[in-house]
């Protein structure tokens, strides 16, 4: 029984999160390197939305703030995805040019 508990603890970890004054405990994989960063990023986005929002503090508005923060995170994701795709395309194009130059030199 103790062995089983130790194995569970090695495979996962607990993250403590405070959001809107409420405390949450979430499980994350032990190997997840970005769990804390993701939590901090989410909290930062929610705080940013809360700072610029003049809505009264209630559950409906908290949900709206969380939704806005989530949409902002999605926007950040798609911006980074687009930039990544452009970088990959540029690398592929440059690699192709280099391969062609090498092949032409070897002929």
C-alpha positions as CSV (number, residue, x, y, z in Angstrom):
1,X,0.0,0.0,0.0
2,X,2.8,2.5,0.9
3,X,4.6,1.4,-2.3
4,X,1.5,2.3,-4.3
5,X,1.3,5.8,-2.7
6,X,5.0,6.4,-3.4
7,X,4.5,5.4,-7.1
8,X,1.5,7.8,-7.4
9,X,3.5,10.6,-5.9
10,X,6.4,10.0,-8.2
11,X,4.1,10.1,-11.3
12,X,2.2,13.3,-10.3
13,X,2.5,16.4,-8.3
14,X,0.0,18.9,-6.8
15,X,-0.2,22.5,-7.9
16,X,-1.8,25.0,-5.6
17,X,-3.5,27.8,-7.5
18,X,-5.2,30.9,-6.1
19,X,-7.6,32.6,-8.5
20,X,-10.2,35.2,-7.6
21,X,-9.4,34.6,-3.9
22,X,-10.3,30.9,-4.2
23,X,-7.7,28.1,-3.7
24,X,-7.5,25.2,-6.1
25,X,-5.4,22.1,-6.0
26,X,-4.7,20.4,-9.3
27,X,-2.7,17.3,-10.2
28,X,0.0,17.6,-12.9
29,X,2.3,14.9,-14.3
30,X,5.7,14.8,-12.6
31,X,7.3,15.1,-16.0
32,X,5.3,18.2,-17.0
33,X,8.0,20.9,-17.1
34,X,5.6,23.7,-17.9
35,X,2.8,23.2,-15.4
36,X,3.9,26.0,-13.1
37,X,4.7,28.3,-16.0
38,X,1.2,27.6,-17.5
39,X,-0.4,28.4,-14.1
40,X,1.6,31.6,-13.7
41,X,0.8,32.6,-17.3
42,X,-3.0,32.0,-16.8
43,X,-3.0,34.0,-13.5
44,X,-1.1,36.8,-15.1
45,X,-3.6,37.0,-18.0
46,X,-6.6,36.9,-15.6
47,X,-5.0,39.6,-13.5
48,X,-4.4,41.7,-16.6
49,X,-8.1,41.4,-17.6
50,X,-9.2,42.1,-14.1
51,X,-7.0,45.2,-14.0
52,X,-8.5,46.7,-17.1
53,X,-12.1,45.6,-16.4
54,X,-14.4,47.8,-14.5
55,X,-16.9,45.1,-13.9
56,X,-18.2,44.5,-10.4
57,X,-16.7,41.4,-8.7
58,X,-19.2,38.6,-8.9
59,X,-19.3,35.0,-10.3
60,X,-20.6,36.0,-13.7
61,X,-18.0,38.6,-14.2
62,X,-15.3,36.4,-12.9
63,X,-16.3,33.8,-15.5
64,X,-16.2,36.6,-18.2
65,X,-12.8,37.6,-17.1
66,X,-11.6,34.0,-17.1
67,X,-13.1,33.6,-20.6
68,X,-11.4,36.8,-21.8
69,X,-8.1,35.6,-20.4
70,X,-8.5,32.3,-22.1
71,X,-9.2,34.0,-25.4
72,X,-6.1,36.2,-24.9
73,X,-4.0,33.0,-24.3
74,X,-5.5,31.4,-27.5
75,X,-4.6,34.5,-29.4
76,X,-1.0,34.3,-28.1
77,X,-0.9,30.7,-29.1
78,X,-2.0,31.3,-32.7
79,X,0.4,34.2,-33.0
80,X,3.3,32.0,-31.9
81,X,2.0,29.2,-34.1
82,X,2.0,31.5,-37.1
83,X,5.5,32.7,-36.3
84,X,6.7,29.1,-35.9
85,X,5.3,28.1,-39.2
86,X,7.0,31.1,-40.9
87,X,10.3,30.1,-39.3
88,X,9.9,26.5,-40.4
89,X,9.1,27.6,-43.9
90,X,12.2,29.9,-44.0
91,X,14.5,27.1,-42.7
92,X,13.1,24.7,-45.3
93,X,13.6,27.2,-48.1
94,X,17.2,28.0,-47.0
95,X,18.0,24.4,-46.5
96,X,16.8,23.6,-50.0
97,X,19.0,26.4,-51.4
98,X,22.0,25.0,-49.5
99,X,21.4,21.5,-50.7
100,X,21.1,22.6,-54.3
101,X,24.4,24.6,-54.0
102,X,26.1,21.5,-52.5
103,X,24.8,19.2,-55.2
104,X,25.8,21.7,-57.9
105,X,29.3,21.9,-56.4
106,X,29.7,18.2,-56.3
107,X,28.8,17.7,-60.0
